[in-house]
């Protein structure tokens, strides 16, 4: 398949997904039950940047999450959530090829980093998760949205020549674009199990507190990332919607 064909295929898929959002109101009018969920979970947060130039599973640090989810159509749900984590990253954590680099050995940096994230995302469910006629209710999903986060950071250097570059703890606000995938599984009518992996693309390069340093210490051309992956448990609330009142001759404002 040529590159042109791939682009056309992706464009068609995008149009189909956008169309499903705009025309979901018709499907919603036919649904007499709407749902909402409240839940929480545990997992790990991982950082990728100057101090950790590649994603490493063993670098995950504990994190907790809480969220509220509400369906707006059969495939679309909206979710608001919180993620909190505290972690320590250094140039020599879990030796691998990415860290056998002259810059890491020269810098010997350590980052202490605490995070509180508030996000709003839209989830697209690939299967009808609330179809009770299905013997097993399960659905993979994709999500994307926007997040704001508050983080507290401090970077120290093992190299004595760089001690003058160290700053005290500082608290900063940031913006990120969360995207990811997950899977939902209904344990019962009300209880659900979830598994999710998501990446956050930052609009800055300052999580590791190296922005503005000289090029011996940081790369100014590559923004930082952080990731969340974890499991969750949620409880579903159901609401029965009354059908619209029938009128033989509706008025102009109906």
C-alpha positions as CSV (number, residue, x, y, z in Angstrom):
1,X,0.0,0.0,0.0
2,X,1.4,3.3,-1.0
3,X,1.8,6.3,1.3
4,X,-1.0,8.1,-0.6
5,X,-3.4,5.2,-0.1
6,X,-2.6,5.1,3.6
7,X,-3.3,8.8,4.0
8,X,-6.7,8.4,2.2
9,X,-7.6,5.5,4.4
10,X,-6.7,7.4,7.6
11,X,-8.8,10.4,6.3
12,X,-11.8,8.2,5.7
13,X,-11.5,6.7,9.2
14,X,-11.3,10.1,10.7
15,X,-14.4,11.3,8.8
16,X,-16.3,8.3,10.0
17,X,-15.3,8.9,13.6
18,X,-16.2,12.6,13.4
19,X,-19.5,11.7,11.8
20,X,-20.4,9.3,14.6
21,X,-19.9,12.1,17.1
22,X,-22.1,14.6,15.3
23,X,-24.9,12.1,14.4
24,X,-24.9,10.4,17.8
25,X,-27.8,12.5,19.0
26,X,-30.2,10.5,16.9
27,X,-29.0,7.3,18.5
28,X,-29.2,8.9,21.9
29,X,-32.9,9.8,21.4
30,X,-33.6,6.1,21.0
31,X,-31.8,5.1,24.2
32,X,-34.0,5.0,27.3
33,X,-31.1,4.2,29.7
34,X,-28.1,6.4,30.2
35,X,-25.2,5.6,32.4
36,X,-22.5,7.2,34.5
37,X,-19.6,5.7,36.4
38,X,-17.4,6.7,39.3
39,X,-14.2,4.9,40.0
40,X,-10.6,4.8,41.0
41,X,-7.4,2.9,40.3
42,X,-3.8,2.3,40.8
43,X,-0.9,2.2,38.4
44,X,2.4,3.9,37.5
45,X,3.6,7.1,36.0
46,X,6.7,7.2,33.8
47,X,8.7,10.1,32.5
48,X,10.6,10.5,29.2
49,X,12.9,13.4,28.6
50,X,16.6,14.4,29.0
51,X,17.2,12.3,32.1
52,X,15.2,9.3,30.8
53,X,15.5,9.4,27.0
54,X,13.6,6.2,26.4
55,X,10.5,4.6,27.9
56,X,11.4,2.0,30.5
57,X,8.7,-0.2,32.2
58,X,10.9,-0.6,35.3
59,X,11.0,3.2,35.8
60,X,7.2,3.3,36.6
61,X,6.6,4.9,40.0
62,X,3.3,4.4,42.0
63,X,0.3,6.5,41.1
64,X,-3.4,6.7,42.0
65,X,-6.3,7.9,39.9
66,X,-10.0,8.8,40.4
67,X,-12.5,9.5,37.6
68,X,-16.1,10.2,36.6
69,X,-17.4,8.9,33.3
70,X,-20.7,9.6,31.5
71,X,-22.0,8.3,28.2
72,X,-23.3,10.7,25.6
73,X,-24.0,8.0,22.9
74,X,-23.5,4.3,22.4
75,X,-19.8,4.7,21.3
76,X,-18.9,8.0,23.0
77,X,-18.2,8.6,26.7
78,X,-16.8,11.7,28.4
79,X,-14.4,11.3,31.4
80,X,-12.9,13.7,33.9
81,X,-10.1,12.4,36.1
82,X,-7.3,13.0,38.6
83,X,-3.9,11.4,38.7
84,X,-1.4,11.8,41.5
85,X,2.2,10.5,41.7
86,X,5.6,11.1,43.2
87,X,8.8,9.8,41.7
88,X,12.6,10.0,41.6
89,X,14.5,9.6,38.3
90,X,18.2,9.6,37.9
91,X,20.7,9.1,35.1
92,X,21.8,5.7,36.4
93,X,18.5,4.0,37.1
94,X,18.3,0.6,35.5
95,X,21.4,0.6,33.3
96,X,20.7,0.1,29.6
97,X,22.0,1.3,26.2
98,X,20.2,4.6,26.4
99,X,22.1,5.5,29.6
100,X,25.5,4.4,28.5
101,X,25.9,7.9,27.0
102,X,28.6,10.6,27.7
103,X,26.0,13.2,28.6
104,X,24.4,11.1,31.3
105,X,27.7,10.2,32.8
106,X,28.8,13.8,32.7
107,X,25.6,15.1,34.2
108,X,24.8,12.5,36.9
109,X,21.4,14.2,37.4
110,X,18.6,13.2,39.8
111,X,15.0,14.5,39.5
112,X,12.5,14.5,42.3
113,X,9.1,15.0,40.8
114,X,5.5,15.2,42.2
115,X,2.5,15.4,39.9
116,X,-1.2,16.2,40.2
117,X,-3.1,16.0,36.9
118,X,-6.7,17.1,36.1
119,X,-7.9,15.9,32.7
120,X,-11.0,15.9,30.4
121,X,-11.0,13.3,27.6
122,X,-13.4,11.7,25.1
123,X,-13.5,7.9,24.9
124,X,-14.5,6.0,21.7
125,X,-15.7,2.5,22.6
126,X,-15.3,0.1,19.7
127,X,-18.0,-2.4,21.0
128,X,-21.4,-1.8,22.6
129,X,-20.3,-2.1,26.2
130,X,-23.8,-1.7,27.6
131,X,-25.5,-4.3,25.5
132,X,-26.9,-6.7,28.1
133,X,-27.7,-9.3,25.5
134,X,-24.0,-10.0,25.1
135,X,-22.8,-12.9,27.3
136,X,-19.5,-11.1,27.9
137,X,-19.5,-7.3,28.0
138,X,-16.1,-6.1,27.0
139,X,-14.8,-3.3,24.8
140,X,-11.5,-1.8,23.8
141,X,-11.4,2.0,23.6
142,X,-9.4,4.9,22.4
143,X,-9.2,8.3,24.2
144,X,-7.9,11.8,23.6
145,X,-8.4,15.1,25.3
146,X,-6.6,17.9,27.3
147,X,-5.0,18.0,30.7
148,X,-3.6,20.5,33.1
149,X,-1.1,19.5,35.8
150,X,0.6,20.9,38.8
151,X,4.1,19.6,39.4
152,X,6.8,20.1,42.0
153,X,10.3,19.4,40.9
154,X,14.0,19.6,42.0
155,X,17.0,18.5,40.0
156,X,20.4,17.8,41.5
157,X,23.7,16.9,39.8
158,X,26.3,14.4,41.0
159,X,28.9,16.3,38.9
160,X,30.5,19.0,41.2
161,X,31.0,21.3,38.2
162,X,27.2,21.5,37.7
163,X,26.2,22.2,41.3
164,X,25.8,25.9,40.5
165,X,23.0,24.9,38.1
166,X,20.8,23.5,40.8
167,X,17.6,25.2,41.8
168,X,15.4,24.8,44.9
169,X,12.1,23.0,44.8
170,X,9.7,24.8,42.5
171,X,6.0,24.4,41.8
172,X,4.8,24.9,38.2
173,X,1.6,24.6,36.1
174,X,1.6,22.8,32.7
175,X,-0.6,21.7,29.9
176,X,-0.5,18.3,28.2
177,X,-2.4,16.4,25.5
178,X,-3.4,12.9,26.7
179,X,-4.0,10.1,24.3
180,X,-4.1,6.4,24.8
181,X,-5.9,3.1,24.7
182,X,-7.7,0.8,27.2
183,X,-10.1,-2.0,27.7
184,X,-13.3,-2.2,29.8
185,X,-14.7,-5.5,31.2
186,X,-18.0,-5.8,33.1
187,X,-17.7,-7.9,36.2
188,X,-21.4,-7.5,36.9
189,X,-24.3,-5.2,36.1
190,X,-22.7,-2.4,38.2
191,X,-19.0,-3.2,38.7
192,X,-16.4,-2.8,35.9
193,X,-12.7,-3.5,35.6
194,X,-10.5,-1.4,33.4
195,X,-7.0,-1.5,32.0
196,X,-5.4,1.6,30.4
197,X,-2.2,2.9,28.9
198,X,-1.9,6.6,28.1
199,X,0.7,9.1,27.0
200,X,0.8,12.8,27.8
201,X,2.5,15.0,25.2
202,X,3.7,18.1,27.0
203,X,3.7,21.6,25.5
204,X,6.9,22.5,27.3
205,X,10.3,20.9,28.1
206,X,10.6,21.7,31.8
207,X,9.5,18.7,33.8
208,X,13.1,17.8,34.5
209,X,14.0,21.4,35.3
210,X,16.7,21.5,32.6
211,X,15.1,24.0,30.3
212,X,17.3,27.0,29.7
213,X,20.5,25.1,30.7
214,X,23.4,24.9,28.2
215,X,23.5,22.1,25.6
216,X,26.0,20.2,27.7
217,X,23.1,19.5,30.1
218,X,19.8,19.5,28.0
219,X,18.3,19.1,24.6
220,X,16.2,22.2,23.9
221,X,14.6,20.7,20.7
222,X,12.7,17.8,22.4
223,X,9.7,18.3,24.7
224,X,9.1,16.0,27.6
225,X,6.5,13.3,27.9
226,X,5.0,11.4,30.8
227,X,2.8,8.2,30.8
228,X,0.2,6.6,33.0
229,X,-0.7,3.0,32.9
230,X,-2.9,1.1,35.4
231,X,-6.0,-0.8,36.4
232,X,-9.2,0.6,37.7
233,X,-12.5,-0.4,39.3
234,X,-15.7,1.6,38.7
235,X,-19.4,1.5,39.7
236,X,-22.1,2.2,37.1
237,X,-25.3,4.2,37.8
238,X,-28.2,3.7,35.5
239,X,-30.9,6.3,34.7
240,X,-34.1,5.5,32.9
241,X,-35.1,8.2,30.5
242,X,-38.8,8.8,30.0
243,X,-39.8,8.9,26.3
244,X,-40.8,12.3,24.9
245,X,-44.4,13.3,25.3
246,X,-46.4,12.6,22.2
247,X,-48.2,15.5,20.6
248,X,-50.6,15.2,17.7
249,X,-50.0,18.8,16.6
250,X,-46.7,20.1,18.0
251,X,-46.4,23.9,18.3
252,X,-43.8,26.1,16.7
253,X,-41.6,25.9,19.7
254,X,-41.7,22.2,20.2
